[in-house]
Amino acid sequence: MLDLFTGMTFANPGGLLLIPLLLVLLVVNCLRRAPSIEVSNMKRILFKGDLNFPHWMGKIPTILYSLAGLLMIIALARPRFGVDHQIRRADGIDIMLALDVSGSMEAIDLPNATELGEKKLLKILEDEETNNRLEMAKLELKRFVEMRPNDRIGLTIFAENTYTVCPPTLDHDFLVANLKNLKIGMNGAVSTRFAPPIAAGTRRLKDSKAKRKILVLFTDGENTAPASITPEEAAEAAKEFDIKVYTVGIGSPYAFRKVQNFWSSRWRQVEGFDPSMLKKISEITGGQYYAAEGEESFKDVMDGINQLETTNWEENSYTDWNEYFPYLLLTALVIILCGRILETGPILKVP
C-alpha cells in the first residue's frame, strides 16, 4: 500500500467568497461615528479617561467578532488535509521449478571454445572461472525467484528419482536457502526421468486457485530411464489441469566434464543432447522450449520466461481526509464569548 500526501484543500471553496463581505462590514463598523451624547460608564473611563487607554481599544469586541466571523467562513469552506492510500493487489502465478541434478549437470559449457587455444581452455576449466551447469542454473533460478516476489514458487529436483524440495510458497527466502544446498547426484546420478518431475509438479499445481499455473523443467540430458508413464502422458495430464510447461535444455556443443580414474583426472568433451522430447512436452501443454548454451544464454532464457508470464495488478485508491472545520467553529465560539464578555461584562461596562 502506497500513501501520498495531497496537501490542504477546501471541500466548499465557494464559501471563501464571503470574506470580502466580512471586510466591508468591519470597515463600516470602524468608520461608524460614535453617538453624540455619551453616558458615563466604566468603558468610557477606561478607554478615554484618566488611565489614557487608546481609543481604538474600544473596538476590541468588534475585532474579536470579525475574527470569529472569518473563522466561521473558513469553516464553511471546510478546509481538510488528505492522504491518498493506493492499494495494489497482485494476482500472482503459481510456478513449479523442476531442476535436473544428475551427474551430467557437472559439465561446464564453453560456447566460444573454438576461439580459445588449448592452454587457455584448460586454464579456464582448471581455475573454475566458469560455473558448471548446476551452479549456473542455481544462480539464474535465484535471480528469477527474486524477480517475482508476488508469485508462489516451488522447487522439485530429479534424476533417477524425484523429490519435492519446496511446495509453491511465498516464503522465497526458504526456497532460495534450499536451492543453495542442491548438489550433483543427490537424487541419483546415472539416469534421468522426465515424466516423474512433470507429474510431481502437476500434483502440486492442479488444485491451485491461481489464474495461471506454470511448470519450468530444466535438464541437460535425455529421458534415459523408464517410468510408469511416458513424458508425453505426463504432459497430457498437466494440460488437463491447465498447467503450461516450459522446458529449458541446458548445454552447448562444446561442453567439458572432468573424468577421474585411479591415477589421474582429465577433461573430456561431452556430447550434446537431443531436444526433441523437450520440445514435444512444451508443445503439448502450450508452453515453449528454450536452449541455454551458457551463462549469458541462460540469463536471456529466464528473462524471456519472466516477461512472458507477467503478474496482473489491481490498483484501488481512496483518500483519508482530516477535517478541520469543527476546530475552527469551536475556536470561533470561544472568541465570540470573549468578545461578549468584554462588551457587556461588568469589567468594561458599569451602569
Secondary structure, 3 states (H helix, E strand, C coil): CEEEEEEEEECCHHHHHHHHHHHHHHHHHHHCCCCCCCCCCHHHHHHHCCCCCCHHHHHHHHHHHHHHHHHHHHHHCCEEEEEEEEEEEEECCEEEEEEECCHHHHCEECCCHHHCCHHHHHHHHHCCCCCCHHHHHHHHHHHHHHCCCCCEEEEEEECCCEEEEEEEECCHHHHHHHHHCCCCCCCCCCCCCCHHHHHHHHHHHCCCCCCCEEEEEEECCCCCCCCCCCHHHHHHHHHHCCEEEEEEEECCCCEEEEEECCCCEEEEEECCCCCHHHHHHHHHHCCCEEEECCHHHHHHHHHHHHHHCCCEEEEEEEEEEEECHHHHHHHHHHHHHHHHHHHHCCCCCCC
